Structures are given as C-alpha cells and as structure tokens.
Amino acid sequence: MPGYADDGKDDTAALGWCLNPNEVTHRSAVYFEGHFRLSGTITTYENHGLNLYSAGRILNWQQGPRSSQRGAGSVIRWDGEPGGVMWTYKGAGVSGHLPTLNGMKKAAIGLLVTRDKALNPTKSAIDSFTGLGLKTAIQLGRRGVGELGCDNFYSQNTYLEECEVGVRFNTPQSMDHHFDVIYANDVKVLFRVDSGGRFSADSITVIERTKTILSIGEGMIGGNNGSFWLKCIKADTPTKEVRIVDMDASKHVVINIDGVQVASPAKVIVYRIIAPAVLTVRDHNYLRPGAIEALPSGKDERQVANVLVERCLLGANVVKGGCENLLTDASDECVLSIRDCYDVQGRPVPDKTIVR
C-alpha cells in the first residue's frame, strides 16, 4: 500500500479498506510504505490471518530514540479532531510490523486492542510498534462500552516517544500480556494499570523525562487483583525523579522487580505501595534511605504490605541505620525482609526482617 508524503490527501478510507478483511477477504498481508494522513479511526475486525509489513521505523534501536529521524520510515499521522483513536484492533489476531503512529500530540490513543463479548478469545503479536506524540500509545481493553480486553497481547519491540502513557491496561478481567524490549523517551508513565490482570515486561530502557515505570491506579476494578513482573530496567533520567512503582490502590497485587540500573540513583522514593500489596525487589544497583514507601490500606481491617529486598546494593546510610530506614517515616503496617544484600564495598549485609 504505497503512500505519498505531504500530498494533502486523506488516506482514512483507503487504510480502512485494506485493513478490514471482512470487506477484502482475499488480502492476508498489507505492506506500508510512505506517509499517510488519518482523520478518523481505522478498525481491524476479527481475523486470524492478517500480517502487517512496514518499511523502516521512526526510531533507530541500536542508537536509541535520540537518533530518531521523524521523516523516516512508514508513518500514519493523525489529522483528525483532538482526542481521537487512531487504530482499533477489535477481536483481531493481527501480527507484524506496524507503521509509526504519530498522534501529533492530539490523538488520545494510538492503538486500542479490544473485542466484543460475542467474539472468540484472540491473540495479537506485534513484531514492532512505534508511538509518537500520543496521550496513550497502546490501550488494552475499554471498560464501560460492552467490550472486553484482548486475551493475549505480545509486543516484541516497542518504541515510545513524547507520550503521556505508554501502555494502559483497562481490561475488565484478568488477561496475560508480555512486552519484550521497550525503549521510552519522554514518556511520563510507561505502564498504567486501571484493572486487574497479569503482564510481564523484559528489557526496559527509559530516558529523559520519564517519571514512572509502573503506576497502579486507585480506580482498579473491585475484586480484581494483579500480578506484574518487570525485568532488566535501565533508567537514565536527568530529573532523578524516576519511580519504579507508584501505587494508588489498596489491592492485593503482586509486583516483581528483577534487575534495576539507575544511572543517577534517585533521591526520592522509588517504590511506593499500599497494603496488602506484595513487592519483591531484586538486583537493584543502589538503594538509598527512604527508597520504599509502604502505606497502610486505610481500611478497618488490618492489612499488611510485604516487601522483600534481595541481592541489592544498599547505601552506606541504609546499612548504618540497620536497614529500617529503607522505609519512609510514613511507612506502616509493613513487613520488610532483607536477603543476600551487600554494601558499597561489596561486603554482605546480615539478613533480617523488620516489622512495622
């Protein structure tokens, strides 16, 4: 599907025709080359054989987003009204390389993945996704409109730049999702969880003004819990305000953080949870005093947060304070366990359990 850069034409109808196999049943593959203008949502409906191919990408993964050339590769640009959705997968088992979705800082969602209740469970696997200038780059599920989230979503390479939220989980029931290799530049919140479920992410790099990697919202659906596993996190943010976990909901969630390298160790809280959450932090390259805030649930019944810190480098003041000062003064109703950690000189720190 060739496009013509800056030809002034609206490509919405052509894109919709090519991507809807209900209307073009003989097409099982779509190849994007060029720049396209989009004024309305394009929707890909239930189909298990649609493969996408795209010429080039906006970001050079080897050198990082700073080397991006905004005119390179295949790009779909949003020219519609502010707040629109660019692309919807509706029960679509779609795979392949998507063209860059450039929201021009106007589109609300780049890619919305959902399905009607009547449709069969589906899986979507994307080899590469690039989102630029979007309020939410990828949203899985949409509550309140009679829809379900996708059942399994996998993205092998995800590149995000100048987005408010990278991935938003809005599914009304538990699902399994995985992201493998994520590069975020100037993304305020990388993962935003608004409902229960399970997801994992491996090899995460955030730079520039990214402030939060995992945000768990207070609007999580009642009764739905969650399990989240983030591995191999590298944070290089000059603001020094990156938070690995920021939780606003009192839910029984299980969070595993495995491997963190912070270029300039943050002087603010890097893990903030609320009872009865369970948090495990392994192989964090440097933890300062007050790095963990574990707040009580605020409910009548007593609920305790559990935190395990394992194989982490603890700052000199943390060791000097007996490790209890890893928790902020506001932390309460918490059990903190220290296992197999070491100080700045490589000496082992005695294992201990601290109860507040």
N, C-alpha and C positions, 0 to 999 in steps of 0.2 A: 504494500500500500504506500506508494510514494506521496510525499507531501511537498509543498512548495513554500519555502520560508518567506514570510512577510509579503504574501501575495494578496493579503486583505480579505481572503475568503473564510467563511465559517465552515469548519470541517465536521461539525457535530453530526449531521445526518450521515455523512459517509462513514465516520467512525462507528456509529451505531449500527449501520447496515453490515459492516464487516465483522463486528464483534457479537452479533446476535445470531447464533446458529439455528434458532427457530425459524429464521427467515432465509438464511443462506446455508442450507443443510449440507451442501457438498464441500463447504470450507472447513478444514480441520486445522489450518495454520494461517496465522496472519503475520506478515513481516512489515515492520515500521521502518521507514527511512525518511527523514526530513522533520520539519516543524509543522505542528497542527494547532489550529485555534479551536477552542471549545467554549460554547456559550451555554450549554446545558448538560445534564448528567447523561453519561452513556452507561448502559446496563448490559451485562453479560448474564444470560439466564442459564438455567440448569443444562449442563453439558459436561461430558467426561472426556472429550477428545480435542479440546481447543488448545493449541500450542501457540505461544507468542514469541516472536523474534524481533529484536530491536537493534538497529545499527548504532553502535557507540553508546557511551554513557556520559553523563554530565560530570562525574567525579572520577578522578584517577586514583584507584585504590592504593597503588604502590606508593604514591607520594602524599595521599591524604586529600581531604576536601580543600585545603588551601591552594591546591593546584588546579581547581576546577576551572573549566572554560565554559562559560554559560551559553555559548553558541554551538557547542559541540554535541554530537550525538543526536538521537531522535527525541524530540520534546513535544509534549502536549501542554499547551499554555491555556490557562483559564482566562477567558474574556467575558465571562458571564457576570451576573449580579453578585455582590458580596454575600458570603455565607452559603454558597452552593456546594454540592457534592460533585466531584469530577467523574469518578468511576465507581460503579457498584457491581460487585460480584454477588449475584443473587442465586444461591444454590449452585454455584458454578465450580466445577472441579477443573480449574484452569492452571496451566503451568507455563513456564518460560521466562523470558526477559521482557520486562515492561519498559516502555519508553519513560523518560523522565517526566514526572508530573509536577509542573510549575504552577503553583496556585497564585502567583503574582501578589502574595500577601492579601488575597481577597477570598479565596475558596476556603470553606470551613473544613472539608475533608478531601483528601486525595483519593484514597481507596477505601471503600466501605464494603466489608465482607459480611454477608448475612444470608438468610434463606427464610422462605415461608414455612409455616408449620407443616404444610402438606407435602413438602419436598423431602426426598430421602437424604440421609446424612451424607455429607460430602467432605472431600479433602482438597485443599488447594496448596500447590507447591510452586514457589516463585524462585527462580534462579537469581534474579537481581531486581531490586526495587530502589529507585531514587526519588526522593521527595524534596521539594524546594519551595519555600515561601508559603507554607500551609499552616492552618490553625491546628489540625490533626492530620498527620501524614497517613496513618493506617488506623482504621477503627474496626474492631472485630465485634459485630453484633450491634443491634439498635433496639433498645428497650421501649416499650410503650406503644408500639405500632403493629403488634401481632406478628412479630418476626422473631426468629431465633438467631443466635450467632452461628458462625461456621463451626463445624465439629472439629476439624483439624486444620491448622494453618501453619505452613512452614515457609520461611524465607531464608535462603542460603546467604545472600549478600544484601545488606540494607544500608543505604547511604542517605543521611538526612542532613539538611542544612536550612537554617533560618525557619524553624518550625516551633510552635508553642508546645505541642505534644508530639512525640514520635509515634508511639503505639498506644491506643486507648482500648482497654478491654471493657466492653459494655454488654457482654453476653448474659442472658437470664438464667443460665445453667452452666454446670461445670463442663469445660472443654479442655483439650490438650493442644498446646501450640508451642512452636520452637523457632527461635531465631539464632542463626549461626553466622557470626561476623557482622557486627554493627559498627558503623562509624557515624558519630553525631557531632556536628559543628554548629554551635549557637542554637541548641535545642533546649528550651527551658526545662521540660520534663521528658525524659526518654520513655519511660513506661508509666502509664496511668491506669490503675485498676479501679473500676467502678462496680465490679461484681465479682462473685466467687469464681474459682476455676483453677486451672493449672497451666503454667507455662515455664519454659526454660530459655535461657539465652547464654550463648557462649562466645567469648572473644568480643568484648565491648570496649570501644575507644571513644572517649568524649573529650572535646577540646573547646576552647573559647568560653562562651557564656552559658554553658550547660550547668544548671544548678542542682537538679535532682535526677537520679537514675531510676529509682522505683518509688512511686507515690501511690499510696493506698488510700482511697477517698472515704470520707465519712458517709457517703451515700451508698455504700455496698449493700446489696440486697440482703435483707434479714434472713438468717439461717444458712446462707451460702458461705462456706469457708474457702480458703485458698491455699495453694502450695506453689511457691515461687523459688526458682533456683537460678542464680546469676553467677556465671563463672568467667574468670580471666578479665577483670575490669582494669582498664588503664585510664586514669583521669589526669589530664593536663590542662587545668583551667587557671588562668591568671587571677581570677576573682578569689580563689582559695575558699570558696563557699560551697563546694560540691557536697551534696548529701547522697549517700548511697541508698538509704532507706528513709522515707518520711511518711509516717502513718498517721491518719486522722480518724481511723475507725477502730472501735473496740470489737474485734472479731478474732476468732480462733484461726489465725493464719500461721503457716509455717514458712519461714524465709531462710534460704540457704545462700550465703555469700561465700564464694570459694575462689580466692585469689584476687587481691586488690593492690594495684600500684598507683599511688598518688604522687605526682611529680613534686608538688609543694604541699606537704601534709597540712590538711585543713585545720585551722584554729577554732573551728566551730563544730557543733555536733555533726557527726557523720552518719549515725544510726539513731533514728527516733521511732520508737514503737510504743504501743499501748497494750496493756494486759487484756486478754490472755495470750498474746502473740508469743511464738517461739522463734527465736533468732539464733542462727549459727553463723559465726564469722571465722573463716579460716584463711591463713596466709595473707593477712593484711600487712603491708610493708611498714606501717608506723601508726601507732595509736597513742594519742595524747590524752591527758586528763579531760574528762567530760566528753569523750568521743561518743558515748552511748547515753541516750535518754530513754528510760523505761518508765512510762507513766501508768498510774492506776486507771482502771476502766471507768471509774466514776459511778459504777452500778452498786446496788445494795449488797449483792452477794460478793464475797471476796474472790477475786480473780488475780492470778499471779502471772507475770511475764517471766519467761525463762530465756536466758542468754548464755550461749556457750562461745567462749573465745579460745580458739585453738590454733597453735602453730603461728602465732602472730608476734611481731616485734613490738615490744612495749617501751614507751618513752621512759627516760630516767625518772621523771617526776611521778609516773604511774607506779613504777617499781618502788620508789621511795615511799609512796603513800599506801603501800600494801595492796595495790590494785583496786581498792574500793573506789578511788577517785576516777576510775574509768567511767563511772556513772555520774551524771549531773546531780546537783543538790536536789533537784525536783524529782528525781527517780524514786519510786516507791513500789511496794508490792512486787518485788523482783528477786529472782534467784540468778546470780551471776557465777558462772563456773569458768575457771582459768585452767587450761590444759596444754602442756607441752609448748609453752611460750618462752621467749628469750628476750634479753635486754639488748641495748645498743652495742654492747661489747661481745655479744654472742653467747653470754652465759645463760643457762637455764633459769627460768623463774619458777619457784615452787608452785605446784598445783594447789588450788584452793577453791572453796565455794563460799560465796558471800551472799547472805540473805538479808533483805531489807523488808 
